Amino acid sequence: MDSIIKKSLEKSINYQEYRNLLTHLSETNSATGFEITEDLVNYTKLNDRRMKRWDKTVKVSNADKNIISEFKQKITWLVITESWCGDAAHVLPVLNKVAELSDYINLRVVLRDENPELMNAFLTNGSKSIPKLIMIDDATGDVLNTYGPRPSEAASYVKRFKAKNGTLTPEFKEDLQHWYNKDKGQNIIKDLIQLLYKYQSNVYQ
């Protein structure tokens, strides 16, 4: 596992490099992954627009900023994604906003199809669901936790719908986009704070 993570980190890029990649792909009618279809190209273009909007509009409250600033453990957030992933377009900008608030969080991004060993090691219920965040202790290289592919409230929303209907319909997927737009990243921020402080020794004592 250590070698898989190390190899993936060596190939990883930072958030701005990933954003530049998405913009380039959008402008050149392309997408990440080994099979590029018209749908994936269109999703990539949509995601580039979404991420531009979220990069400008995601807000972290002063109370949450203060909590994040207390985190003092050097970690890396390694995120597995692809340009066409709808959930990633909503989640990654929020991860970046939180990481920017701490000198102790290093956000890195890798592509799923280019890192099959890594993806297979971090499946969600047997599925290659993305985005998937892997939280790594920089000092030991240990995997502390994972997060994704969706924030907790959205994940519950999806789980309930699947239990009732068996599969996600186009109408539900549109409803999920409305949920992301209404929530404005706040559920993700709360989830991330819980993730961070599970490993902060002097918190919640």
N, C-alpha and C positions, 0 to 999 in steps of 0.2 A: 504493500500500500504506500509506504514512504516513497518508494522509487517512482510510482505512478504519479503521485502528487508533485514530487520534485520535477519530473519531466514536464508535467502540465504547467507548472509555474514558470518554467524556463521559456515556454511558448506563449505565455500569457501577455496581454496588453493592458494598459491602464484605461480608465473610463474615457478620457478624451480621445485616445486612439480608437477606441471602439465607436465613439460617436462620429469621428471622422470617417471611419470605415462605412458606417451606415449611410452617411450622407453621400459618399462616393458611389456606393452601390445603388442608392436611390437615383442618382444623376445618370448612372450608366445602365439603368434597367437590368440590374442583377440582384443576387442574393447570396447569402452564405449557404453552405451545405453542398453536397455532392450532386444532388438532383435539383436543378433550377427550373422551376415552372413559372408560368405567367402569374398564377395565384401567389406564389412565394415572392415574386418580384413586387406585386401590388401590395402585399402585406408589409414588405420591407419599406416601401415608400410611405405607407400609412404610419408605420412605426417610427420612421425618421421624423415625421411631422409631430407625432405624439410626444416623442422624447424632447424635441425642441421646445414644445409647450411646457412639459413638466420641468425641464431644466430651468425654465424661467419662473414657474409659478409655485413649485413645491415650497411650502413654508414649514419650518420647525419652530415650535413655540419656545419662548424664553425658558420656560420651566423644563422642557425636554432638552434644550441646549445645555442647561446647567447639569442635568443628570448625565448626559453624554460626556461632558467635560470632566466628570469625576472618574471616568473609566481609565485605568492606568496599566493595562496589560497589552503588550505588543502582539497584535494578531493580524492575520491576513484573511480577507474575505475573497475567496476564489469562487467566481460565479461562472457556471456553465450556461450558455445561451446560444441562440441563433438569431440572425437579423429579422426573421419573419415571425418570431414568437410574440403573440399579442400580450400575454401576461408580462413578459420581460420588458416591453415598452413602458409599462406602468411601474414596474418594480425597480428596475435598474436606476432610473433617475433619483429615486428616493434613497436607495442604498448609497449612491454617490453623495447626496446631500448630507447624510449622516456621517459618512466616512470623512468628508471634508471638515467636519466639526471636531475631529479628534486626530491628534498626532500619533495615536497608537493603532489606528486602523488603516491597513493598506488594501485598497480595493483593486483586484485583478480580474480580468475577464478572459475566458477561453471559449472556443466553439465546440459544441457537442460532437458533431460528426467528425471533427479532426482529433477528438480525444475519446475514443470509444472505451478504452480501459477505465478512464476516470468516470465516465458516465455510467458504465456498468457497475461500478463500485458504489454508486450513490443513486440507485433507482428509488422511485417512489411507488410503493405497492407493486413492484415488478415492472413499472413503466419508466421510460426514459423522459420523464417530465422535466420541463425547463420553464423558467430559470431555476437553477439549483445553486444555493449558496453553501459553500463549505467553509466553516470557521476553523482556522488553523492557528495553533499557538506557535508564534515565531521562535520561541526559545527551545521548545521540545519537538516541534513538528507534528505534535498530536492533533488529531481532529477533535475539536471540542463539541461541535454540534453542526447541524445542517438546518437550512431554512428554504422553504419553497415547495412547490412552484408558485403557490399563491399565499397572500396574507391570510391570517387565521379566520377572519370573518368571511372572506370570499371562499376559502376552502370549505367552510361549513355550509355555505350557500350552495356550492357545487355538489357537495356530498348529499345534501337533502334532496336536491333535484334529481340526481342520478338514482338515488334509492327509490324515488317515486316514479321516474320516467325511463330509467334504464340507460339513457344516453343524453348528451347535451345537444339541444336543438339550436338552430341558427337564432331563433328568437331569444333563447336563454343567453346565448353568447352576447347578443346585443344588450340584454339586461345587465350582464356582468360588466360590460364596458360602461354603462350608466353608473353602476355601483362604484367603479374605480373613479369616475369623474366626480361623483358626489363626495366620496371619502377624501379625495385630494391627498392621498398618501399617508393619512394619519394612522390608520390601522397598521400599516407597515412600520411606521416609526415606533409605535408602541410595542409591536412584536420584536423589533430589533433591540430596543432597550431591555426587554426581558431576556433576550438572548445574550446580550452583553453582560448583564449583571448577575446572571446565573453563575458566572465565573469570576465575579469580583468579590474577593473575600470579605471586604468590610461593608458590603451592602446588605440590607434587609436583616441586620443584626439588632 
